[in-house]
Amino acid sequence: MKKLFLSLVTVVVLAAVIMGSVGWWFAHRPLSLKQPVVDFTVQRGSNMRQAASAIAAAGVELKPAVLYWLARLAGKASLIKAGSYEVHEGITPWLLILKLSSGDVSQGEVLLVEGWNFRQVRAALESNPNLQADTAGLSDAEILSRIGASEPSPEGLFFPDTYLFDKQSSALALLARAYQIMHKRLDEVWAARDETSPLRTPYEALILASIIEKETGRAEDRSVVGSVFANRLRIGMRLQTDPTVIYGLGEDFDGRLRRRHLDTDHPWNTYTRAGLPPTPIAMPGLDSLEAAVRPQKTDFLYFVARGDGSSEFSRNLNDHNRAVDRYQR
């Protein structure tokens, strides 16, 4: 009887060793992929069985049940994280389980460019194949409400930068991130503002920064452009800046600004109205934010584009007219 018991124990141990060896071999054997890189998504609320089926359906050649039991025996079946994943040739079942349990998701990216208006921002997000286009069909007011913004317009509220995100995440969530970053940057520059600035609120600083952003592409000119606008605001002189007029024309602008456009009154026409327009006209970068609140000390009241991206600055109208004759007429 004792010999029989020892024989049974031996058989069980040998079977366990064999099964363990087979399991180790399977866990560390590279899997075949239908293409060099396979993307798959584990939906929120999915369990390990469902995740294994999604992986197999995406083009990773494995038996879902075997992957499930391997994850369960390793104590990781309940630890998988939702998200989009990317696997390459050479991936093994064990590395796959570690990727799922650690949430090593693949990332997409989107670039929000300095000087873009909100129409361009929406187009970039809604056309990105790696983002859920959950802004599509929403009005601007609905988008502001869903990201917790209290401003009257979405224009200029989002910080321009390259944003990384988990694939198939929410466009609204990305907008909320960009909104929070812009507020953080704006609060920082507002706290360090020139105390003699004619600007009364951070939102006014954002408006002016958006105008500076559209008026020059040269970082070294932004602070001087900011001084021109600050000087005009102090003395009650109209800003008379073309980008605000163009913004007010919206999609009706055909690329050529005419005299009648400058003479036609609307809220963003800084030729017909004094002070700042009611909203920003684009997304300003950090240089423009700083130029709005802490411009150079100058007595310039005018500037004109030289045609090479730089600007010619003048203190009086006669000098400005000569500069216009030289560089534009």
Secondary structure, DSSP 8 states (H G I E B T S, - for coil): -HHHHHHHHHHHHHHHHHHHHHHHHHHTS--EESSSEEEEEE-TT--HHHHHHHHHHHTEES-HHHHHHHHHHTT-GGG---EEEEEETT--HHHHHHHHHHT---EEEEE--TT--HHHHHHHHHT-TTEE-TTTT--HHHHHHHTT--SS--TT-S--SEEEEETTEEHHHHHHHHHHHHHHHHHHHHHT--TT-S--SHHHHHHHHHHHHHH-S-HHHHHHHHHHHHHHHHHT-----HHHHHHHHGGG--S---HHHHHS--TT-TTTS-S--SS-SS---HHHHHHHHS-------EEEE-SSS-EEEESSHHHHHHHHHHHT-
